[in-house]
Amino acid sequence: QVQLVESGGGLVQAGGSLRLSCAASGTRSRIDAMGWYRQAPGKQRELVATITSSGNTNYADSVKGRFTIARDNAKNTVYLQMNNLKPEDTAVYYCKVQMWPTNYWGQGTQVTVSS
């Protein structure tokens, strides 16, 4: 049974930083793309950043230049370094792991940015 364990969320002031982690366990299958998504109250879940198995990255325009996604394939872990956080970054952040043909989601971690 694949499990994703997220950590690193919390409360931070605007301009601050947080680092999210998501570790996948319970599998020996090859992990394809990994990514982070977020959902703010009353809004749809949206893509934040993704990274392929070869390291190619993609970011939402709203986080470019502030967030950095990275992965450690040996640890089956994906990270999201978030700098210069803004109140509009407040949301529940979810990691997603693709192991064809299935997508797995983490339980979500709350990020709250105060102004």
N, C-alpha and C positions, 0 to 999 in steps of 0.2 A: 504494500500500500504506500503510494507516494505521499509524502507530507512536506509541506512548505512552512517553515517557521520564520516569521518576520520579527524584526526588532529594530529599535532605534528611534521610534517616534517620540513625540513629547511636545512640550510647550516652550516656545522660544520667542524672543522679541524680534520685531522687524529688523532686518539687517544681519541677523544671526545665522547660524549654520546647524545642520543636523546631518547625520549619516544613517541611512537605512540599510539593513542587511536582510537577505532572504536566503535561507539554506534549504536545499532539497535533500530529502533522505528517503530511504526505502526503495531505491531503484538503482539498477546497474545499466539502465538503458542510456543511450546517447541523448543528451539534452541539446535541443536545437536553440531557437531564440529564447531569450529571457527578457523580461521587461517589467516596467512599473507603470501602473495606472492609478488614477485618483478619482474620488467621487466626493464632491462637496454637497452639503445639504440642499435638496431640491434640484440638483443637477444630475445629468447623466455621467456615467463613468467615462473618463477620457484618458487617452494615451499621454504618458509623460515622457517616457524614453524606452527604447529597446536596444538590444545588442545581440548580434548573431553569434553563432558558434565560432566564427572566424574573427569576431571583434568589430564588425561594422556596426556603427551606432546611428540612431535616429532620435531626434528630439522634437517635442512640441515647440512651436515658436515662442510660447510664453515662458519657457524655461531655458532656452538657448543662452549660453554664456554664463548661466548661474548654476545649473545642475550638470553633474557628470555621472554617467553610468559606467560600471565596470563589472567584470566577472572573474571569478577564480574557478576554472574548470576542474582543478584537482579537488576543490572543496564543494563543488556543485552549488556555488553561492554567487548571488548577484548583489551588487551594492548600488546605492544612489547617494552621492554626495550632493547636498543641497546647500548652496551658499547664497548670501544676500536674500534671505527669505522675505517674502512679502505677505501681508494679511490675506491676499487672494490665493496664496498657496495652501491655505487651511483646507484640509480634506482628510478623508481616510485614504491611505495609500495601500494599494494591493500589488503584490508581485504576481507575475504570470510566467509559467515555464511551459515551453512547448516540447513535448516528446511525442512525435508523430505516432498515431493520429490524434493524440489527446492533449488538451490544454489543462494545466493545473493552476489553481489560484490559491494564494495565501489567504489568511483569515483577515488581513487588514491591520494597519497600525495608524493611529490617529496622529496627525500633525496639526498643531495649532500655532498660528503666528499672531502675536498681539501687536497692535500698533502703538 
